[in-house]
Amino acid sequence: MVQCFLVRRLLVVNIAFGLVAFVAQGQSHPDPVAAGQAGVNAAFEQQRVAWAHSLRDKNIDASVAAYAPDADFLQPDGSRVRGAAALRKLFESITATYNSDLTFQSLRVESSGSLAYDSGTYSETLIDRATAKPQISKGSYLTVYRRSASGQWLIIEQVWTGAIE
């Protein structure tokens, strides 16, 4: 009788462990942080490409719309451009002077709450519209985003480092 009790108890324990393992396996998901970061990476990849295309296509409204109204843009020479009106003037000047071909290589994108950043390298060929002379610039960038009340990620700080070759 004691032996039968022990066998039944062992059977119940094994069944319980089996059920726990089965339920846990059925509920296992990829790491939610990693899965969330994959979505963040894809979202910012689209934003980088759209931003570069807006600059190339001389779509100043779309370029400026990517920034928060109080955003800062730090240029490779260290100068700071602040706010939507100053950014508009900067992009008007750039697009009037140059044709741009810009590519990004993102190395890290992370988000936490309503803030995110994207960091990597860039390569840009600027063709002077008056002389057709190309200027090649390579360097690093850091873009900090803030999620707006509508849920859109807007650039609040963008830093470019690098030099013209």
N, C-alpha and C positions, 0 to 999 in steps of 0.2 A: 504494500500500500504506500509506503514512503517512497519507494522507487517510482511508482506510477505518478505520485505527486510531483516529484522532481522532474520527470520527463515532461509532464504537462506544463510545469512552470518554465522549463527551458524552451519548450515549443512556443509558449506565449511570448517570452522575451525575444526569441528569434523573429517571430512574426511582427512584433512591435518595432524592432530595429529595421526590419525589411520595409515596413510601411513608412517609417520615418525617412529612410534612404530613398524610397520611391517618390514620396512627396517632395523631398528636397531636390531630387533630380528633375522632377517635373517643373519645379519653380525656379530652377537655376536660370539666370540670365547673364548676359555679358556684364562686365563691370559697368554699373550705371554711370559712373563718372566718365569712363572711357567712351561709352556709347554716347553720352551727352557731348563730349568733346568732339566726337566725329561729326555730329550735327553742327557744332560751333565752327569747326574747321571748314565744312562745306559752305556754311553761310558767309564766312569771311572770304573764302576763295571767290565766291560770286561777287562780293563787294569790291575786292581788289581788281578783278577783271573789269567790272562795270566802271570803276573809277578811272582806270587806265584808258578804257575806250572813250569815256566822256572827254578826257583830256585830248586824246588823239583826234576825236571828231569835233573838237572845239565847242562842245556842249557845256558852256559855262554854267548854265542853270543847274544841270545835273551834277556838275563838279561841286558847286557850292552847296547843293542840297545834301551832300554826303556828310557835311559838317554840322555840328551843333552851332547855334548862333554865337556862342562865346568861345569857339574853338581857337586853338593856337596851332600855327604851322611853323616849325623851326627848320629853316633852310640849311643846306650844307655849309654856308658861310657863317652860320650862327645867328643870323638875323631872325627876328620873330615877327610873324604876321598874325594879328589877333582880330577875330570877329569876321562875320559874314561879309561886311562891306569891303574890308581890306583883302579878304580872300578873293572876292570877285575881281577887284583891281589886279591882284597878282595873276589870276588865271587869264584875265583879259590881256595882260601884257605878255604872258608866256605864249598864249595861242596866237597873238598877233605877230609875234616874232619868230616862233618855231613851229615846226611839225614834229610831233612826238611819237616815238615808238618805245613803249615802256613795258617791261616784264618784271614780275615779282617772283621770288623764290622764298616762300614762307618757311621758316624754320621752327616756329613755335606759336601756337595760338592757345590761349587759356582764358577762361571766364570765371567770374565769381559774382553772383548776384547781378547787379546792373552794370558791372564794369567788365571789360575784356581787353586783351591786348593781342596784337599780331606783330611778330618780329621776324625779320629775315633780311634778305639781300635784294637788290634791284639792279637792273641794267637798263639804261635809257639811251637811245640815240635821238638827239635833237638835230633837226635840219634847219639851219637858218633860212628863213623864207626869202630873204633878200639876196643872199649869196649862194644858196644851195650847199653851203659848207656844213658837213656833219660834225657834231660834237658828241663823243661817247662818254657817258658818265656811269660809274659803277660805285656801289656803296651798300650801306645798311640802312634799314628803316625800322622805326618803332611807331606803331599806331595804337593809340588808346581809344577805346570806344566806351560810350555810355548809352544804355538803353533808355530811350525816350518814354514818355508816358503812353505813347501809342504802341510801344513795343519795338520800334525801329532802332537799330544800332547806328549811332551817329559818332563821327570822329570828334573827339574833344581835344586830342593832342596828337600831333604827327611830327616826327623827327626824322630828318634825312641826314646821313653823313656820307661823305664820298668826295670824289674829285673827278674833274673832267680829264680824260686821257688825251 
